[in-house]
Amino acid sequence: MKKKFVFTVQGEGRGHLTQAIATYELLTTHGHDVAAVLVGSSSRRELPAYVRERIKCPVITFPSPNFVTDKENKSIQLGKSIWKTLAQWSSYRRSMRLIADTITKLQPDLLLNFYEPLVGIRYFVKRLPVKIVSIAHQYLYLHPGFEFPEGSPAKEKWAIRQYTRLTAAGADALLALSFYPMARPVYKNIQVCPPLLRQEATKQELFEGDHLLVYLVNSGYMQEVINWHKKNPHILIHCFTDSATVKVRWHYQENLFFHSLDDQKFLRFMATAKGLVTTAGFESVCEAMLMGKPVLMVPVKGHFEQWCNARDAHKAGAGIYADAFNFDALIDYLPHHISTAGRFGVWQAGTEQLLLDSFDQVLKKSLQKKKAPVLPVPSLPGNQQLGHS
């Protein structure tokens, strides 16, 4: 039966947007209706053009909390991020009203929330009149089977769990995307799930070309790539970034190219790359694992989630991690990499059915509650009334 969906998406970085695109295509392919996609954004980043190209329904942006970075756009400044959120609270209240008004107007059967915190915050003001499924890699942190990497600071673990709980407030089910299956796939309302990758990622023709591929979520790291390449000009590098200075393609110097964000182009370059260098985002690492490409993961400074991702993906066989863009480490690692394509492909292949089943279960529970029979109040013998002897 055809169902109507609305999405809310945390728009920082590429991962949640890619997951939303993959889910949009899955649902519409199965005849369902996605009525609107609401994307939390900031002045720091523009919504990539490919999002509106791929999603053929209204895509509405709204101000949402995000991280503040240093002047070089490299490391996260947590204190300033909190103060900025407080300073812009009136703007975020308007965003919550927009979300609520959209739900009221469109009357979807289900809201899919891709880690947008304002949906969770809204729950503490007034619950949205719709069933909610929240989808993100970070929900794995709430599962008792997940082990934080050795050396994880206790304060950081507490903070990321609290923030993740905030985004999940009011959700009827959580889908925790994972690099690997877990022995306990379901815990309470948390379902461990394979990553949500677009169909194009599974259909690329794979071979090893002569270039290294780079993905930078923070354009401040461009200079590190340039500095290394000046010492190694014979290595061909293609780097994708959201820097405002890069328009489509920038041929910086011989064998070094910068590209603006383009999801299709990025996948084509990955399919033919020797390896990937990335700032440890979940989605790009998963795509590399699906294609069997070795990865060097360099977490953004101060970004605990990426610090965890790098070590968790290393454990899953994705590649290696480092504190800086040391391409030499990746080049040395290349001959020793064991492809993850086979086992990761088997894990990822179950995503579609698991998602559809999860949505159906939430909707069925909702229907059962609506159809629950009203039991008659039993009559008391004789003329007895409650409260009287």
C-alpha positions as CSV (number, residue, x, y, z in Angstrom):
1,M,0.0,0.0,0.0
2,K,1.3,3.4,-0.9
3,K,2.5,5.5,2.0
4,K,3.6,9.1,2.4
5,F,6.9,10.2,3.9
6,V,8.6,13.4,5.0
7,F,12.3,13.6,5.7
8,T,14.3,15.8,8.1
9,V,18.0,15.8,7.4
10,Q,21.0,17.2,9.3
11,G,22.8,18.8,6.3
12,E,26.4,19.2,7.7
13,G,28.7,17.1,5.6
14,R,27.7,14.7,2.9
15,G,26.7,11.5,4.8
16,H,23.2,12.2,6.0
17,L,22.3,13.8,2.7
18,T,23.5,10.7,0.8
19,Q,21.5,8.5,3.1
20,A,18.4,10.6,2.4
21,I,19.0,10.4,-1.3
22,A,19.4,6.6,-1.1
23,T,16.2,6.3,1.0
24,Y,14.2,8.6,-1.3
25,E,15.2,6.5,-4.3
26,L,14.3,3.3,-2.5
27,L,10.9,4.5,-1.4
28,T,9.9,6.0,-4.7
29,T,11.0,2.9,-6.6
30,H,8.6,0.9,-4.4
31,G,5.7,3.3,-5.3
32,H,5.7,5.4,-2.1
33,D,5.5,9.2,-1.9
34,V,8.1,11.4,-0.4
35,A,6.2,14.7,0.0
36,A,9.1,16.9,1.3
37,V,12.7,16.9,2.4
38,L,13.6,19.4,5.1
39,V,17.4,20.0,5.4
40,G,19.0,21.7,8.4
41,S,21.7,23.9,7.1
42,S,24.1,26.8,8.1
43,S,25.7,29.8,6.5
44,R,29.0,27.8,6.6
45,R,27.9,25.4,3.9
46,E,25.8,25.5,0.8
47,L,23.4,22.7,0.0
48,P,25.2,20.7,-2.8
49,A,23.4,21.1,-6.1
50,Y,23.1,17.4,-6.6
51,V,20.7,17.1,-3.7
52,R,18.0,19.0,-5.5
53,E,18.8,17.3,-8.8
54,R,18.3,13.8,-7.3
55,I,15.4,14.5,-5.0
56,K,12.3,15.3,-7.1
57,C,10.1,16.8,-4.4
58,P,10.3,20.1,-2.5
59,V,13.6,20.4,-0.7
60,I,13.3,23.0,2.1
61,T,16.3,24.3,4.0
62,F,16.1,25.8,7.5
63,P,18.7,27.1,10.1
64,S,19.9,24.3,12.4
65,P,22.7,23.9,15.0
66,N,26.1,23.1,13.6
67,F,29.8,23.1,14.6
68,V,32.0,26.2,14.6
69,T,35.5,25.7,13.2
70,D,38.7,27.7,13.6
71,K,39.8,30.3,11.1
72,E,41.6,27.8,9.0
73,N,38.4,25.6,8.8
74,K,40.2,22.6,10.2
75,S,39.3,21.9,13.8
76,I,36.0,22.0,15.7
77,Q,35.6,24.5,18.6
78,L,33.0,22.9,20.9
79,G,32.6,25.9,23.3
80,K,32.0,28.4,20.5
81,S,29.6,25.9,18.9
82,I,27.5,25.8,22.1
83,W,27.5,29.6,22.4
84,K,26.5,30.0,18.8
85,T,23.5,27.6,19.3
86,L,22.3,29.6,22.3
87,A,22.8,33.0,20.4
88,Q,20.7,31.7,17.5
89,W,18.0,30.0,19.5
90,S,15.2,32.3,18.2
91,S,16.1,31.2,14.7
92,Y,16.0,27.6,15.6
93,R,12.6,28.0,17.3
94,R,11.3,29.2,13.9
95,S,12.8,26.2,12.3
96,M,11.0,23.9,14.7
97,R,7.7,25.6,13.8
98,L,8.5,25.1,10.1
99,I,9.0,21.4,10.7
100,A,5.7,21.1,12.7
101,D,3.7,23.1,10.2
102,T,5.0,21.0,7.3
103,I,4.0,17.8,9.2
104,T,0.5,19.3,9.9
105,K,0.0,20.4,6.3
106,L,1.3,17.2,4.5
107,Q,0.0,14.6,7.0
108,P,2.7,12.0,6.3
109,D,2.4,8.4,7.5
110,L,6.0,8.5,8.7
111,L,8.7,11.0,9.4
112,L,12.3,9.8,8.7
113,N,14.8,11.8,10.7
114,F,18.4,11.7,9.6
115,Y,20.1,12.9,12.8
116,E,18.5,16.4,12.7
117,P,18.6,17.6,16.4
118,L,15.7,20.1,16.1
119,V,13.3,17.1,15.7
120,G,14.4,15.7,19.0
121,I,14.4,19.1,20.7
122,R,10.8,19.7,19.4
123,Y,9.7,16.6,21.3
124,F,10.4,18.3,24.6
125,V,8.2,21.3,23.6
126,K,5.4,19.3,22.0
127,R,5.5,16.0,20.3
128,L,5.1,16.0,16.5
129,P,1.8,14.4,15.3
130,V,3.5,11.6,13.4
131,K,5.4,8.4,13.8
132,I,9.2,8.8,13.6
133,V,12.0,6.6,12.5
134,S,15.5,8.0,13.2
135,I,18.3,6.9,10.9
136,A,22.1,7.4,11.5
137,H,25.4,5.7,12.1
138,Q,25.6,7.5,15.5
139,Y,22.7,5.4,17.0
140,L,25.2,2.6,17.3
141,Y,26.7,4.5,20.2
142,L,23.5,3.7,22.2
143,H,23.7,0.0,21.5
144,P,25.2,-2.1,24.3
145,G,27.1,-4.2,21.8
146,F,29.1,-1.2,20.5
147,E,32.6,-0.7,21.9
148,F,34.1,2.7,21.8
149,P,37.8,2.6,20.7
150,E,40.4,2.2,23.4
151,G,41.5,5.5,24.8
152,S,38.1,7.2,24.2
153,P,37.8,10.1,26.8
154,A,34.9,9.5,29.2
155,K,33.6,13.1,28.7
156,E,33.5,12.7,25.0
157,K,31.7,9.4,25.1
158,W,29.1,10.9,27.5
159,A,28.6,14.0,25.3
160,I,28.2,12.1,22.0
161,R,25.7,9.7,23.6
162,Q,23.7,12.6,25.1
163,Y,23.6,14.5,21.8
164,T,22.6,11.3,20.0
165,R,19.8,10.7,22.5
166,L,18.6,14.2,21.9
167,T,18.3,13.7,18.1
168,A,16.4,10.4,18.9
169,A,13.9,11.9,21.3
170,G,10.3,11.0,20.4
171,A,11.4,8.4,17.8
172,D,9.5,5.1,17.6
173,A,12.5,3.2,16.1
174,L,16.2,3.9,15.6
175,L,18.2,2.4,12.7
176,A,21.8,2.3,13.6
177,L,24.0,2.1,10.5
178,S,27.1,0.0,11.0
179,F,30.3,-0.9,9.1
180,Y,29.7,-4.6,10.2
181,P,26.9,-6.9,11.5
182,M,26.6,-7.3,15.3
183,A,25.9,-10.4,17.4
184,R,22.9,-8.6,18.9
185,P,21.2,-7.0,15.9
186,V,18.2,-5.6,17.9
187,Y,18.2,-3.9,21.3
188,K,15.0,-2.3,22.5
189,N,14.0,0.0,19.7
190,I,17.5,0.1,18.1
191,Q,18.0,-2.0,14.9
192,V,21.6,-2.5,13.7
193,C,21.5,-1.9,10.0
194,P,23.8,-2.0,6.9
195,P,24.9,1.3,5.5
196,L,22.5,3.2,3.2
197,L,24.3,3.6,-0.1
198,R,23.0,4.8,-3.4
199,Q,22.5,2.2,-6.2
200,E,25.2,3.8,-8.3
201,A,27.8,2.8,-5.7
202,T,27.0,-0.8,-6.2
203,K,27.0,-0.6,-10.0
204,Q,30.4,1.0,-10.7
205,E,32.9,-0.7,-13.0
206,L,35.9,-1.2,-10.7
207,F,39.5,-1.2,-11.6
208,E,42.7,0.3,-10.2
209,G,43.7,3.5,-12.0
210,D,46.7,5.7,-11.4
211,H,45.2,8.3,-9.0
212,L,44.6,8.8,-5.3
213,L,41.1,10.2,-4.4
214,V,40.7,12.8,-1.6
215,Y,37.4,13.9,0.1
216,L,37.6,16.9,2.4
217,V,34.6,17.9,4.5
218,N,36.7,20.9,5.8
219,S,38.3,22.8,3.0
220,G,41.0,24.1,5.4
221,Y,42.9,20.9,4.8
222,M,43.4,21.7,1.1
223,Q,46.7,23.4,2.0
224,E,48.0,20.1,3.5
225,V,47.2,18.3,0.3
226,I,49.0,21.0,-1.7
227,N,52.1,20.9,0.6
228,W,52.5,17.2,0.3
229,H,51.9,17.2,-3.5
230,K,54.7,19.8,-4.0
231,K,57.1,17.3,-2.6
232,N,55.5,14.5,-4.7
233,P,54.4,16.0,-8.0
234,H,54.5,12.7,-9.8
235,I,51.5,11.4,-7.8
236,L,48.1,12.1,-9.5
237,I,45.5,13.4,-7.0
238,H,41.9,14.3,-7.5
239,C,40.4,16.1,-4.4
240,F,36.7,16.8,-3.8
241,T,35.9,19.7,-1.5
242,D,33.1,22.2,-0.8
243,S,35.5,25.1,-0.9
244,A,34.0,28.3,-2.4
245,T,37.2,28.8,-4.5
246,V,36.6,25.5,-6.4
247,K,34.0,25.8,-9.2
248,V,33.5,22.4,-10.9
249,R,37.2,21.7,-11.5
250,W,40.4,23.5,-10.6
251,H,43.7,22.3,-12.1
252,Y,45.9,23.6,-9.4
253,Q,49.2,22.2,-10.7
254,E,50.4,19.3,-12.8
255,N,48.8,16.1,-11.4
256,L,46.7,17.9,-8.7
257,F,43.0,18.6,-9.4
258,F,40.4,20.0,-7.1
259,H,36.7,19.3,-7.7
260,S,33.5,20.8,-6.3
261,L,31.1,18.3,-4.7
262,D,29.4,16.0,-7.3
263,D,28.1,12.7,-6.1
264,Q,28.2,10.9,-9.4
265,K,31.6,12.2,-10.4
266,F,33.0,11.3,-7.0
267,L,31.8,7.7,-7.3
268,R,33.4,7.3,-10.8
269,F,36.7,8.6,-9.5
270,M,36.5,6.2,-6.5
271,A,35.8,3.2,-8.7
272,T,39.1,3.8,-10.5
273,A,41.2,5.1,-7.6
274,K,44.2,3.4,-6.0
275,G,42.9,4.5,-2.6
276,L,40.9,7.1,-0.8
277,V,42.1,9.8,1.7
278,T,39.2,11.2,3.7
279,T,38.3,13.0,6.9
280,A,36.8,9.9,8.4
281,G,33.1,10.5,7.5
282,F,31.0,7.3,7.6
283,E,29.5,7.4,4.1
284,S,32.6,7.8,2.0
285,V,34.4,5.1,4.0
286,C,31.5,2.7,3.4
287,E,31.6,3.4,-0.3
288,A,35.3,2.6,-0.4
289,M,34.8,-0.6,1.5
290,L,32.1,-1.7,-0.9
291,M,34.5,-1.2,-3.8
292,G,37.4,-2.7,-1.9
293,K,39.5,0.5,-2.0
294,P,42.0,1.1,0.8
295,V,41.4,4.2,2.9
296,L,43.5,6.6,4.9
297,M,41.3,8.3,7.5
298,V,42.3,11.6,9.0
299,P,39.7,12.7,11.6
300,V,38.9,16.4,11.8
301,K,40.6,17.8,14.9
302,G,38.2,18.0,17.8
303,H,35.6,15.8,16.0
304,F,35.2,12.8,18.4
305,E,32.7,11.1,16.1
306,Q,35.2,11.0,13.3
307,W,38.0,9.9,15.7
308,C,35.7,6.9,16.5
309,N,34.8,6.2,12.9
310,A,38.5,6.0,11.9
311,R,39.3,3.4,14.5
312,D,36.0,1.4,14.0
313,A,36.5,1.3,10.3
314,H,40.1,0.2,10.7
315,K,38.8,-2.7,12.9
316,A,36.4,-3.6,10.0
317,G,39.3,-3.7,7.5
318,A,38.8,-0.4,5.7
319,G,42.4,0.8,6.0
320,I,44.5,2.9,8.2
321,Y,44.2,6.2,10.2
322,A,46.5,9.1,11.0
323,D,46.5,12.5,12.6
324,A,47.6,14.3,9.4
325,F,47.4,14.0,5.6
326,N,50.4,11.7,5.3
327,F,49.9,10.2,1.9
328,D,53.1,8.3,2.3
329,A,51.5,6.1,4.9
330,L,48.7,5.1,2.4
331,I,51.1,4.5,-0.4
332,D,53.2,2.1,1.9
333,Y,49.9,0.4,3.0
334,L,48.5,-0.2,-0.5
335,P,50.3,-3.6,-1.2
336,H,49.1,-5.0,2.2
337,H,45.5,-4.1,1.9
338,I,43.0,-7.0,1.9
339,S,39.8,-6.1,-0.1
340,T,36.6,-5.7,1.9
341,A,34.4,-5.8,-1.2
342,G,33.1,-9.4,-0.8
343,R,32.1,-9.5,2.9
344,F,31.0,-5.8,2.9
345,G,28.9,-6.4,-0.2
346,V,27.1,-9.3,1.5
347,W,26.4,-7.1,4.6
348,Q,25.2,-4.2,2.5
349,A,22.9,-6.2,0.3
350,G,20.4,-6.7,3.1
351,T,19.7,-2.9,3.5
352,E,16.7,-2.5,1.3
353,Q,14.5,-5.2,2.8
354,L,15.5,-4.4,6.4
355,L,14.5,-0.7,5.9
356,L,11.2,-1.5,4.3
357,D,10.4,-4.0,7.1
358,S,11.3,-1.5,9.8
359,F,9.0,1.1,8.3
360,D,6.2,-1.4,8.0
361,Q,6.6,-2.5,11.7
362,V,6.3,1.0,13.0
363,L,3.3,1.7,10.8
364,K,1.6,-1.5,11.8
365,K,2.1,-0.7,15.5
366,S,0.5,2.7,14.9
367,L,-2.5,1.1,13.1
368,Q,-3.0,-1.5,15.9
369,K,-3.1,1.3,18.5
370,K,-5.7,3.2,16.4
371,K,-7.8,0.0,16.0
372,A,-7.6,-1.2,19.6
373,P,-11.1,-2.0,20.8
374,V,-12.7,0.1,23.5
375,L,-13.7,-2.3,26.3
376,P,-17.1,-1.7,27.9
377,V,-17.0,-0.7,31.5
378,P,-18.4,-3.6,33.5
379,S,-21.8,-2.9,35.2
380,L,-22.0,-3.1,38.9
381,P,-24.6,-5.4,40.6
382,G,-27.9,-3.8,41.5
383,N,-27.9,-0.1,41.8
384,Q,-24.4,0.3,43.3
385,Q,-22.5,3.3,42.2
386,L,-18.7,3.9,42.3
387,G,-17.7,5.8,45.4
388,H,-20.8,4.9,47.4
389,S,-21.4,2.0,49.8
